[in-house]
Amino acid sequence: MTPVITLDGPGGSGKGTIARLLAERLGWHLLDSGALYRLTALAARRAGVDLDDARAVAEVARNLPVRFEPAKGGGTRILLDGEEVGAELRTEACGADASRVAALPEVREALLERQRAFRRPPGLVADGRDMGTVVFPDAPLKVYLTASLEERARRRYNQLKEQGVSANIHSLLQELADRDERDAKREVAPLRPAEDAVVLDSTELGIDEVLQRILDLARERNLA
Ligand code: DC
């Protein structure tokens, strides 16, 4: 069976960056499952679908005309209907919409097989909220990455500033708190560590330290 390392946790915990670096280091595939929820929300909005209409949104999720391509400078280009949508996907508005559609069981079901199809040799790093609990319950290494709300808001603020996007740290903090609450309280696949997950708090740790700890765990388990 192709090995999977799952990386779950709340928004702003650094999962996305760590998952990308980990996949690069191991030479494994990468699944950014949050992007699938964001794409579903964006495609539904564009099609004029009501985000509360579970069956209609699930239909959008099942038929997403999406392509993931390696970008020239590293990373991934995400194309929806042939149009690059990476920047639009990362906006807070799209994140909030994604969190709404992600609470619909029909949508989660519609995206399940698509996510599992990313598991191809030599291995997969899967980034999300329910990678260890629902999508890849048999993963040989599950990491739950977290950080304090204040630190996550600060990181998100710096990230936006680097991208030249103006942001307000107080509203970012509130948005993250709202999203965490919705993701953790929903009935299907709520945000929580799998019972066999290693919980890493990155509040006081840099990216390199977190990456090194996960690589050590992967080596201990003979995955790398
Ligand atoms: O990781 P992200 O910020 O791109 O995720 C966007 C939203 O999608 C997040 O608020 C919750 C949802 N999500 C989810 O429910 N399950 C996943 N595996 C990944 C994301």
Boltz pocket constraint, residues with backbone or C-beta under 6 A from the ligand:
constraints:
  - pocket:
      binder: B
      contacts: [[A, 11], [A, 33], [A, 34], [A, 35], [A, 37], [A, 38], [A, 95], [A, 98], [A, 99], [A, 102], [A, 103], [A, 127], [A, 128], [A, 129], [A, 130], [A, 131], [A, 179], [A, 183], [A, 189]]
      max_distance: 6.0
